[in-house]
Amino acid sequence: MPKRWYIVHAYSNFERKVAESIREKAESAGLADLFEDILVPTEKVVEVRRGRKVDAERKFFPGYVLVKMAMTDEAYHLIKNTPKVTGFLGTDNKPSPISEGEARRILQQVQEGVERPKPSVSFEVGEQVRVSEGPFASFNGHVEEVDEVRARLKVA
């Protein structure tokens, strides 16, 4: 049976735990050959916490786990009976696989996110901001220029 990508809906913030549980349950039930890949799509972002830049991971699809598997009754029930799983993406209890093109696009996004971290805070020209640190702390201003490469703003 061909292996296709399916999207499993899980409780938010339990995606990694669900992915690990599916791997363990498949291994212990002897169904590991039905599962090719189990993925929680994330990207690396640069966040500013307490004035410091910190690398962090952000989920592309919070609450979802991507699974490449051969859809059999055993595999379906193994995933449906995994704790913190609410079901598959699809209609009327019938899981719908995503197309290979969609899967490729998601995997490419993950790869790009790993290669170049993005700042997680975005500003737009004209937006009103309040300076929080430095000699102009507590001053208000408007964003005139955004330099995303150097993570800097020009405020007036």
HELIX and SHEET records of a PDB file:
HELIX    1   1 GLU A   15  SER A   28  1                                  14    
HELIX    2   2 ALA A   32  LEU A   34  5                                   3    
HELIX    3   3 ASP A   73  LYS A   80  1                                   8    
HELIX    4   4 GLU A  100  GLU A  115  1                                  16    
SHEET    1   A 4 PHE A  35  LEU A  39  0                                        
SHEET    2   A 4 TYR A  64  MET A  69 -1                                        
SHEET    3   A 4 ARG A   4  ALA A  10 -1                                        
SHEET    4   A 4 VAL A  85  PHE A  88 -1                                        
SHEET    1   B 3 ARG A  52  LYS A  59  0                                        
SHEET    2   B 3 THR A  42  ARG A  49 -1                                        
SHEET    3   B 3 LYS A 118  PRO A 119  1                                        
SHEET    1   C 2 GLY A  90  THR A  91  0                                        
SHEET    2   C 2 LYS A  94  PRO A  95 -1                                        
SHEET    1   D 3 GLN A 128  ARG A 130  0                                        
SHEET    2   D 3 ASN A 140  ASP A 147 -1                                        
SHEET    3   D 3 ARG A 152  VAL A 155 -1                                        
END                                                                             
